[in-house]
Amino acid sequence: MDAIHTDAARLSVDSLGKSFDGVAVLHDISLQAQAGEFICLLGPSGCGKTTLLRIIAGLEEPGIGTVRLGGRDLAGVPARERGFGIVFQSYSLFPYMTVAQNVGYGMRIRGASGLEVSSRVDELLGMTGMAGHADRLPWQLSGGQQQRVAMARALAVNPAVLLLDEPFSALDARVRMQLRGEVHSLQRRLRIPTIMVTHDQEEALVLADRVACMNEGRIEQIGTPREIYARPHTRFVASFIGAGTLLDTAFVREYAPALLEGRPSGAETAFEACVRPEDVRLDADPAGDARVADVQFLGSVARVTAQWHGKLLLADMHPSRTPVPGDAMSVWLDPSRSAWVAS
């Protein structure tokens, strides 16, 4: 069976649910990926994101719900016939095959000619920065090089969708940053709809067109990185994405009433204000009602933690004007930048 391709290349997951041994791990998951879109499934370990990716790939059967590509229901279509490219964090290269043999493997088992395989392998090795390494074995490569080969192998079959499962987690920080930039550029160039699993929020914010933030088997919010960060909908999303301080309505009414302008209607206890560190201003003030508790140097900014009426308030300041623990400070919060989240 040939790989399934459509002009729209639209992947649709609808009302998906999954249980293992009677325990539900996915609840009513719906998600759409358009042609060329990069979506990150972001969440803590055990939230169901890898199970969701495996169901999309055809490596697990859903309990309920459907997965469609271009409107075609993929129920019963095995993983090898879905035409998807999959890259795992473990690379999963064949140890006794050369780089070129690994990259061309999928094409060969699909009956491509030797000339087609050779031409495509050369193209992808050049595209992934691995030209000149065609005859090496996996053990002769660094972790970053092995992941480039895994990526080239996934792309060799001209996949309808690219699925990435924590592809950078086994790499050191510098290589991880370099490789994710390369993958981002490659995906933009090829315009392949891509879904990536990650627990690294920075990775998701840098790479994704949209982020699906998952918790306990549910998508709590999906949106652009800017939307997820600046306008979280739930307490979990506000806490998991970035740093910040959550202030309940009663606290806001007493100490920061200007923030109430943005509060949605509803029961008082149902919402909290999420204030990001860059939207907090602390000024040295002997009469101030906040006291500096801790200062962390982060390079371009200093992250200040201040005790403020029983709350730990985070603020980012320029390192040149950093206070010291014990300093008294006055607090100003930007009412136009705070977000109200469901508790």
VMD Tcl script that draws the C-alpha trace (Angstrom):
set ca {
  {0.00 0.00 0.00}
  {1.36 3.42 -0.90}
  {1.84 6.21 1.62}
  {-1.33 8.20 2.16}
  {-0.94 11.75 0.85}
  {-3.40 14.55 0.24}
  {-3.01 18.07 -1.02}
  {-4.37 19.43 2.25}
  {-2.27 17.03 4.36}
  {-4.68 17.74 7.22}
  {-4.37 15.42 10.20}
  {-7.44 15.28 12.42}
  {-7.81 13.61 15.81}
  {-11.42 13.55 17.04}
  {-12.78 12.64 20.49}
  {-9.95 10.22 21.19}
  {-9.92 8.16 24.37}
  {-7.65 5.38 25.61}
  {-7.50 3.15 28.69}
  {-4.97 0.62 29.91}
  {-6.23 -2.10 32.27}
  {-9.34 -0.08 32.97}
  {-7.43 3.12 33.77}
  {-8.17 6.03 31.42}
  {-5.00 7.72 30.12}
  {-6.55 9.89 27.39}
  {-9.86 11.75 27.67}
  {-11.75 13.25 24.71}
  {-8.70 14.44 22.75}
  {-9.37 16.51 19.61}
  {-6.60 18.06 17.55}
  {-6.06 19.21 13.96}
  {-2.76 19.78 12.17}
  {-2.81 21.71 8.90}
  {-0.34 21.44 6.04}
  {3.07 22.73 7.12}
  {2.05 23.23 10.77}
  {4.36 22.37 13.68}
  {2.45 21.30 16.81}
  {4.06 20.44 20.14}
  {2.36 18.15 22.66}
  {3.68 19.61 25.90}
  {3.19 18.30 29.40}
  {4.74 16.52 32.37}
  {5.69 12.85 32.39}
  {2.66 10.59 32.47}
  {0.21 13.12 31.01}
  {-0.53 10.93 27.95}
  {1.35 12.80 25.24}
  {3.46 9.84 24.06}
  {0.41 7.55 24.07}
  {-1.39 10.09 21.87}
  {1.56 10.22 19.47}
  {1.70 6.40 19.30}
  {-2.01 6.24 18.47}
  {-1.55 8.80 15.69}
  {1.41 6.76 14.39}
  {-0.62 3.54 14.40}
  {1.53 1.90 17.08}
  {-1.40 1.83 19.53}
  {-5.11 1.37 18.93}
  {-7.45 4.05 20.31}
  {-10.19 2.99 22.67}
  {-12.65 5.45 21.15}
  {-12.41 8.26 18.60}
  {-10.83 8.58 15.19}
  {-7.60 9.62 13.48}
  {-8.00 10.92 9.93}
  {-5.62 12.18 7.28}
  {-7.14 14.32 4.56}
  {-10.56 13.07 5.64}
  {-9.61 9.39 5.42}
  {-10.17 7.32 8.55}
  {-6.93 5.54 9.48}
  {-8.62 2.88 11.62}
  {-7.11 -0.47 10.71}
  {-4.28 1.07 8.67}
  {-1.01 -0.29 10.15}
  {1.84 2.05 11.06}
  {4.04 1.00 8.13}
  {1.26 1.91 5.65}
  {0.31 5.33 7.02}
  {3.16 7.10 5.28}
  {4.30 8.82 8.47}
  {7.91 9.55 9.39}
  {8.72 8.79 13.05}
  {11.78 9.86 15.04}
  {12.28 8.53 18.57}
  {14.56 9.87 21.30}
  {16.58 6.62 21.19}
  {17.41 7.14 17.45}
  {16.69 3.42 16.75}
  {19.30 3.17 13.98}
  {20.25 -0.26 12.67}
  {23.70 -0.78 14.25}
  {25.23 -2.85 11.44}
  {24.00 -0.63 8.60}
  {25.92 2.37 7.36}
  {24.45 5.85 7.50}
  {23.43 5.60 3.84}
  {21.85 2.18 4.36}
  {19.91 3.41 7.38}
  {18.56 6.45 5.54}
  {17.58 4.46 2.46}
  {16.06 1.52 4.33}
  {12.43 2.67 4.14}
  {12.70 3.38 0.43}
  {14.26 -0.01 -0.31}
  {11.52 -1.98 1.45}
  {8.97 0.04 -0.54}
  {10.57 -1.12 -3.78}
  {12.39 2.04 -4.85}
  {15.16 1.55 -7.42}
  {18.81 1.72 -6.43}
  {19.22 4.98 -8.34}
  {16.21 6.56 -6.60}
  {17.50 5.49 -3.19}
  {21.02 6.74 -3.86}
  {19.81 10.10 -5.14}
  {17.41 10.64 -2.23}
  {19.99 9.58 0.37}
  {22.57 12.00 -1.04}
  {19.97 14.80 -1.01}
  {18.96 14.18 2.61}
  {22.47 13.74 3.93}
  {23.32 17.10 2.43}
  {20.14 18.63 3.83}
  {20.85 17.35 7.35}
  {24.55 18.20 7.39}
  {25.68 14.59 7.13}
  {27.25 14.62 3.67}
  {30.57 12.80 3.86}
  {29.36 10.40 6.57}
  {27.49 7.98 4.31}
  {29.80 5.01 4.97}
  {30.04 5.37 8.75}
  {28.30 3.08 11.21}
  {26.10 4.49 13.99}
  {28.64 3.80 16.73}
  {31.10 6.04 14.89}
  {28.75 9.04 15.21}
  {28.00 11.48 18.03}
  {24.50 11.63 19.52}
  {23.66 14.71 17.48}
  {24.87 13.06 14.27}
  {22.82 9.93 15.00}
  {19.72 12.04 15.47}
  {20.38 13.77 12.14}
  {20.53 10.35 10.50}
  {17.27 9.35 12.20}
  {15.67 12.53 10.89}
  {16.97 11.89 7.37}
  {15.63 8.33 7.49}
  {12.18 9.59 8.54}
  {12.15 12.12 5.69}
  {13.41 9.68 3.04}
  {9.96 8.19 2.42}
  {8.44 11.63 1.76}
  {6.14 11.36 4.79}
  {2.65 12.81 4.91}
  {3.21 13.68 8.59}
  {6.37 13.82 10.72}
  {6.07 12.53 14.30}
  {8.82 13.32 16.83}
  {8.95 11.73 20.28}
  {11.27 13.72 22.60}
  {13.92 13.77 19.80}
  {16.43 15.99 21.62}
  {16.15 14.80 25.22}
  {19.23 12.56 25.13}
  {21.52 15.34 23.85}
  {23.54 17.85 25.83}
  {22.23 21.42 26.02}
  {24.41 22.98 23.31}
  {23.83 20.20 20.77}
  {20.12 20.15 21.61}
  {19.80 23.87 20.90}
  {21.70 23.59 17.62}
  {19.77 20.54 16.41}
  {16.35 21.90 17.22}
  {17.20 25.00 15.16}
  {18.18 22.77 12.25}
  {14.99 20.71 12.55}
  {12.90 23.88 12.69}
  {14.51 25.22 9.50}
  {14.15 21.87 7.75}
  {10.48 21.55 8.67}
  {9.79 25.09 7.46}
  {11.55 24.35 4.19}
  {9.73 21.05 3.53}
  {6.34 22.17 4.92}
  {5.57 18.76 6.41}
  {2.91 18.80 9.13}
  {4.77 17.85 12.30}
  {3.71 16.77 15.77}
  {6.38 16.63 18.48}
  {6.17 15.34 22.04}
  {8.20 17.25 24.61}
  {8.22 18.08 28.32}
  {10.57 21.02 27.68}
  {8.54 24.22 27.61}
  {11.34 26.29 26.06}
  {11.60 23.77 23.23}
  {7.85 23.97 22.60}
  {7.76 27.77 22.66}
  {10.69 28.02 20.22}
  {9.58 25.39 17.71}
  {5.80 25.26 17.62}
  {3.21 27.11 15.59}
  {0.77 25.86 18.22}
  {1.25 24.18 21.59}
  {-1.17 21.63 23.02}
  {-0.62 21.74 26.78}
  {-1.60 18.36 28.27}
  {-2.35 17.33 31.84}
  {-3.71 14.05 33.16}
  {-4.75 12.80 29.74}
  {-6.47 15.99 28.60}
  {-5.55 18.95 26.43}
  {-6.06 21.86 28.83}
  {-5.29 24.52 26.23}
  {-4.06 24.74 22.66}
  {-2.81 27.93 21.07}
  {0.21 29.77 19.75}
  {3.22 29.95 22.07}
  {2.42 33.61 22.76}
  {-1.22 32.80 23.62}
  {-0.29 29.91 25.90}
  {2.25 32.02 27.78}
  {0.48 35.38 27.94}
  {-3.13 34.19 28.25}
  {-3.23 30.81 30.01}
  {-6.75 29.49 30.59}
  {-6.16 27.27 33.61}
  {-4.09 27.20 36.77}
  {-2.11 24.24 35.45}
  {-1.15 25.96 32.19}
  {-0.16 29.15 34.05}
  {2.03 27.15 36.45}
  {3.57 24.80 33.88}
  {4.40 27.38 31.20}
  {7.00 29.88 32.32}
  {7.39 31.45 35.74}
  {4.85 33.60 37.48}
  {2.79 34.35 40.56}
  {-0.85 33.37 41.06}
  {-2.93 35.80 43.13}
  {-6.46 34.97 44.28}
  {-9.28 37.46 43.86}
  {-9.44 38.43 47.53}
  {-5.71 39.22 47.56}
  {-5.97 41.25 44.35}
  {-8.93 43.22 45.68}
  {-6.96 44.22 48.77}
  {-3.45 44.79 47.44}
  {-3.65 45.18 43.62}
  {-7.18 46.34 42.77}
  {-6.14 47.69 39.35}
  {-5.85 44.07 38.16}
  {-9.58 43.53 38.69}
  {-10.32 45.33 35.43}
  {-9.36 42.24 33.48}
  {-11.10 39.71 35.71}
  {-13.82 37.66 33.95}
  {-17.29 37.51 35.39}
  {-18.09 34.60 37.67}
  {-17.68 33.39 41.21}
  {-14.82 35.08 43.06}
  {-13.10 31.84 44.00}
  {-13.10 30.53 40.42}
  {-10.30 32.73 39.10}
  {-6.76 33.77 39.95}
  {-4.57 36.45 38.39}
  {-1.37 35.18 36.77}
  {1.41 37.77 36.87}
  {4.62 37.12 34.90}
  {8.00 38.30 36.31}
  {8.65 40.70 33.43}
  {5.37 42.49 34.23}
  {6.29 43.22 37.84}
  {8.17 46.38 38.82}
  {9.99 46.55 42.13}
  {11.36 49.91 43.29}
  {13.60 50.51 46.28}
  {11.41 52.14 48.90}
  {12.08 52.24 52.68}
  {8.32 52.36 53.20}
  {7.61 49.58 50.67}
  {5.43 46.63 51.70}
  {7.57 43.96 49.97}
  {10.87 42.49 51.16}
  {13.44 40.86 48.89}
  {13.82 37.18 49.84}
  {16.13 35.89 47.10}
  {17.99 37.01 43.97}
  {19.08 34.70 41.15}
  {21.43 35.89 38.41}
  {20.21 34.56 35.03}
  {22.56 36.44 32.70}
  {20.51 39.10 30.96}
  {18.14 39.45 33.93}
  {18.09 38.92 37.66}
  {15.10 36.95 38.99}
  {14.01 38.52 42.28}
  {11.72 36.78 44.75}
  {9.96 39.16 47.12}
  {7.75 38.45 50.13}
  {4.59 40.47 49.61}
  {1.77 40.10 52.13}
  {2.41 36.37 52.44}
  {2.90 35.76 48.71}
  {6.18 35.02 46.92}
  {6.20 37.51 44.04}
  {8.64 36.97 41.14}
  {10.10 39.95 39.29}
  {12.74 40.27 36.55}
  {15.14 43.18 36.92}
  {18.22 44.43 35.12}
  {21.31 42.97 36.82}
  {22.81 46.46 37.24}
  {20.04 47.51 39.64}
  {19.55 44.26 41.53}
  {18.55 44.62 45.20}
  {19.81 42.36 47.98}
  {17.82 40.14 50.36}
  {16.13 42.18 53.03}
  {15.69 45.33 50.94}
  {12.28 47.02 51.18}
  {10.52 47.49 47.84}
  {7.31 48.96 46.50}
  {5.35 46.88 43.97}
  {3.70 47.87 40.70}
  {1.83 45.34 38.53}
  {0.89 45.98 34.92}
  {-2.91 45.52 34.73}
  {-2.84 45.25 30.93}
  {-0.53 42.23 31.04}
  {-1.98 40.02 33.77}
  {-4.12 37.02 32.83}
  {-6.98 35.51 34.81}
  {-7.06 31.73 34.97}
  {-9.61 29.20 36.15}
  {-8.59 27.74 39.51}
}
mol new
graphics top color blue
foreach p $ca { graphics top sphere $p radius 0.5 }
foreach p [lrange $ca 0 end-1] q [lrange $ca 1 end] { graphics top cylinder $p $q radius 0.2 }
display resetview
